[in-house]
């Protein structure tokens, strides 16, 4: 089943391309037939910089289970990192 549904997010970051690091400005996320991964369907994320042309992209194809695990890992890392940052800032301001 191809839904042609694409979720888009404006992002700010960098990704490692073939030749070098590149600025990334958008993430296109969709669930479809992968190009390379040996899966029937995959969650596909294209991190792109549209202004830099079609070669300015980093793409991943994940199984649904892997995508769910990645979401949990991202949420945990953000929560832990933010908590540690907040603690360090509080310690600096009182010390």
C-alpha positions in Angstrom: 0.0 0.0 0.0 1.4 3.4 -1.0 -0.3 6.2 0.7 1.8 9.1 -0.6 1.4 10.7 2.8 4.4 12.7 3.7 4.9 14.5 7.0 7.3 17.4 6.8 9.2 19.1 9.6 11.4 22.2 9.5 14.6 21.4 11.2 18.0 22.9 12.0 21.0 20.7 12.1 23.8 19.0 10.1 24.1 15.5 8.6 27.1 13.6 7.2 26.7 13.1 3.4 29.0 11.2 1.1 31.5 14.0 0.7 31.1 16.2 3.8 28.8 17.5 6.4 25.8 19.5 5.1 23.3 21.8 6.7 19.8 20.2 7.0 16.7 22.3 6.9 13.8 19.9 6.5 12.8 16.3 7.3 10.4 14.4 5.1 9.0 11.4 6.9 6.8 8.7 5.3 5.9 5.0 5.4 6.3 3.3 2.1 8.2 0.7 0.1 12.0 1.2 0.8 14.6 1.6 -1.9 17.3 -0.4 -0.2 16.3 -2.0 3.1 15.1 -5.6 2.7 11.6 -4.8 4.1 8.1 -4.8 2.6 7.5 -1.3 4.1 9.7 1.1 6.1 9.5 4.4 7.8 11.7 6.5 5.6 13.2 9.8 6.7 14.9 12.1 4.2 16.9 14.9 5.9 17.3 17.5 3.2 18.5 21.0 2.4 16.3 21.8 -0.6 18.2 25.0 -1.3 21.4 23.0 -1.9 19.8 20.7 -4.5 18.8 17.0 -4.7 22.2 15.7 -3.6 22.0 17.5 -0.3 20.2 14.8 1.7 20.7 12.0 4.2 18.2 9.2 4.1 17.3 6.3 6.4 14.9 3.4 6.0 13.8 1.7 9.3 11.5 -1.1 10.1 8.4 0.0 12.0 9.8 -1.7 15.2 13.1 0.2 14.8 11.3 3.5 14.3 9.3 3.0 17.5 12.5 2.2 19.4 14.2 5.3 17.9 11.3 7.5 19.0 11.7 6.2 22.6 15.4 6.7 22.5 15.1 10.2 21.2 12.6 11.1 23.9 14.7 9.6 26.6 17.9 11.3 25.5 16.1 14.7 25.2 14.5 14.3 28.7 17.8 13.2 30.3 19.9 15.8 28.5 17.5 18.6 29.4 17.4 17.6 33.0 21.2 17.5 33.3 21.4 20.9 31.5 18.9 22.4 33.9 20.7 21.0 36.9 24.1 22.3 35.7 22.5 25.8 35.1 20.9 25.8 38.5 24.3 24.8 40.1 26.1 27.6 38.3 23.6 30.2 39.3 23.7 29.3 43.0 27.5 28.6 43.1 
